[in-house]
């Protein structure tokens, strides 16, 4: 995970491209209303899904491995009840337990190996109270998602707020079926001719695999959805939302 951070090296751009997404926050707030005490947001980035909870008075801990993202989060959250912590989520040492821990933005896919996935879930397990809940999402490993041609494809366009230039965004993806890892290159081409490339690699997990993984690390699956509106998982899903509960 430590070497998979290129996409996060520009926190301002990250916020511009991602801050508008709120579907997961609405879902998570329903769970937050059922618990008292500190809530933990893992791989919190710049606080997109942390700050809304703090604004409602929930004491929060936001954990991320990227110092620049956390600095941006601190700048956005002065006078709010948030403690920002730079740690690797596979080896958490927060000194508290919680009734609710979550990890959104498909960050679960940053944990590439079986060992890393186990370490993450064990760290979460250690920081949850008995019957506490861990909520996270991950992209669904559909054929459409994985078997994309390894060539440059147009994704979207936007106007860069700092330069005013139109930016066209393209992606290239290559799937390693043996490791279940998709290697993405994102190419941002500005109208003025500049070009920026970033890489990211994401692990995919199948539903049956996830069930075994959860149970082996002391969790039961309370819910499994295809979206944040709580629709049931199906073969044409694009992502999987899991609500795990720590066993007695």
N, C-alpha and C positions, 0 to 999 in steps of 0.2 A: 504493500500500500504506500509506503514512503516514497517510492519512485514513480508513483502514478498520479502526480499532482500538477502537471503542466496546465491543465484546463482551469486551475484555480489560482494561477499566479497573477491574475489581474482582477482583484476583488470588485472594482468598480464595474468592469464589463460583466462579471458574473452576476452582480446585482441587477444590472440593466436587462440581462437576458432571462433572469429567473424570478425576480421579485414579484411578478404579476401572478404567479401560480399560487392558488389559495385552497384548492380542493382538499388537500391533506390536512390543512390547518382546521378546517371546519369539522372534519371527522375526529381529529385528535382532541379538540376542545370538548366534545361530548364525553370522552373518556376522562379528561382532566377534571371535569365538574363532579366526577364520582369519587375523587380521591382528595386526601389532605396531605400536606407536607411537600417536600421537594420533588420536582419532576426533572428527569434527566433527558436531554436531547443529545444523542450521539451523532458524530459527523455533522455538527450543527452549522458549519460554514460561517456565513456572515449573519446568522441569526434569523433567517427568513421565517423559520417555523419555531423559533424560540421566543422572540420578542413579543409576538401577539399574546403569548401566555403570561409573560411578565407584566404586560400592560393590563391584564385582567387580575393581577395581584398574586399569581402563582409564583412561589419561590422556585427559581430555575437554576440548573447547572447545564451549561453548554460546553460540550467537549469536541475538540477537533485537533487534528495533527498539524494543521497548516497555520503558522504564526500570522501570516498576512491576512487570512480570512478572519481570524479571531480579533485582530486589531481593528478591522473594519466593523466587526460586530460590537466591540466595545464603544466605538465612536457613535454607533447608532442607538446605544441603549443606556446612556448616562441617566442616573437616578432611578433605574429600574432594578427590581430584585433578581439580578442574574449574576452568577459567578461563572466566568469564562475560564476554561481549563485547557491547556495544551497537553494532550496525552494521546498515545496510541490506544485505540479502542480494544485491542486484543490483550492489553495489560493494564486495565483500569485500576487506579488506586485513588478513589474519591473520598473515602472515609465516611460515607453515608450509604444508607439503603433507601430505596424508593418504592412506591406502589405503582409507578408508571415510568417506564423508559421507552423512548421511541428513537427510530432512525429512519429518516425519510429521504426523498431525492434519489431513490434506488442505490443508496450508498452501500447496501449489503453486497453489491456486486464488486466492490473494491477488494473484497477478501477472496483471493484467487485460489487458495489451496484448501484442501480438507482441514489441514491443521489450523489455518487462520480462521476458518469458519467456526471450528470447535472452540478456539481460544476466544473469539468474539462472544459466542453464546455462553461460554462458561463465565466470562467476565460480567456479562449482563446478569446471569443467574446469581452471581455473588453479590450484586448490588441491588437485587430485587428483594423486597419483603416476600414472605410466603404468600402465595396466591397473587403476587404482583403480576403486572402485565407488561409485555414487550411487544410493541407494534412496529412493523417495518414493511417496506415494499421492495419489490424486485421485478425486473422485466420478465414477461412470460417467454419461455424459449420456443416460440412458434417458428415454423418454417419460413414464414414471411420475414420474421425478425432476424433469423440467423443466416439464411441462404441468400444474402444480397450479393450482387456482382461486385467484385473487387475493383471497382472503377469509380471515378469521381461522379457524384450525383448531387444535383441541386437540392437544397433543403429549404431555405427561406431567405428573406431579405429584411433589413431594417436600416434605419438612419442612425448613425453613430451620434450620440448626444454631445460628445466632446468636439467632434470635427464637423458635424453636419453632413458628412459624406454618406451616400448609400453604400451599404455593405451587403454583398451576396455571400451566403454561407453554403458550402458544399461539404459532403462527407465521403470518406472512403472506408469500407469495412471489410475485414478479413476474419473469418471464423476458424479457430483451431478446435476441431471437433474432439480431439483427444483430451485436451485440457478444458473444454467447454468455455473457452475464452474468446470473446469478440474484440479484435483490435480495431479501434476507430481512429481515423485522422479527420480532424475538423479544419477546414480551410476557409478563412474569412478574407474575401477579396474586396478591397475598398475601391470606390469609384475612381479615386486618384491614382490607382495603380499599385498601391502597397498590398502586400499579402502576408497573412499570419497563419502558421500551421501549429496545431497542438495535437498531442496524442493521448489517448486514454484506452485502457484495457479493462474489460468487464466480464466477470464470471457469471455464467448462467446456471441455474439450478432448476431441476424438474420437480413437479409437485410430490411425487412419491419419494424422491430423494430428500425433499425438505421435511416430509413427515418423519422419516428415519432420523434426520439430523436433529430435529427438535426433540424427539423422544430420547435420543441418546445423550442429550445435554440437559435433561431434567425439566422439559417443558411438555405441556399438552397444547394442542391447537384448539383454541376456542372458536376462531372464525377464520375463513379464507375467502377473500372476495376478489373480483376482477377489476374493481375500481373503488374509489372513495365514496361512491354512492351506495355501496354494499350490495352490488349485483353479484350473483353467484358466478364462480369461476367456470369457464367453458373453453372449448377447443380454440375459439377465435379470440381469446383474451390477449390483451397487450401487456398487462402487468398482473402481479399477484400481490395482494395486501394480506398480511398475516397478523393475527392477534394471538400471541402465545401467552400462556399462563404458567408461572412457576409452580411446580408440583409441591405438595406437602412434603 
